[in-house]
Amino acid sequence: MRADNLIAEISELLNIRATSREILEILTRSRRKLLVSEIIARSKRSERAVRTHLKLLLKPHLIRREKVITRKGKFAYRYLALRTHELIKSVREKLLRRLHRLEAHMWGT
């Protein structure tokens, strides 16, 4: 399955918004880790929107971030997409957690 198709499937399963999907696609296509400013430049989205959607992608572990120190000595993060097998594993875990919550609700526990 191609990366674009995989991201489309994941987006549908997890109800990922268009901007989050676009950011995930940008990170998947990139051969390196990207700063927020680089994601903004590629997506043409506002800084606030990019930061919000990065948080949404971090929560279910669909992307990863690494701390870096910029040339100006400031603290920042570089973001990267997970490898395909890691991404599928994260999605599986997220879906299983949802299923367990549904079952618990159904059985009243």
Helices and strands as residue ranges (DSSP letters): H 3-14, H 18-29, E 34-35, H 36-43, H 47-58, E 63-69, E 75-81, H 84-107
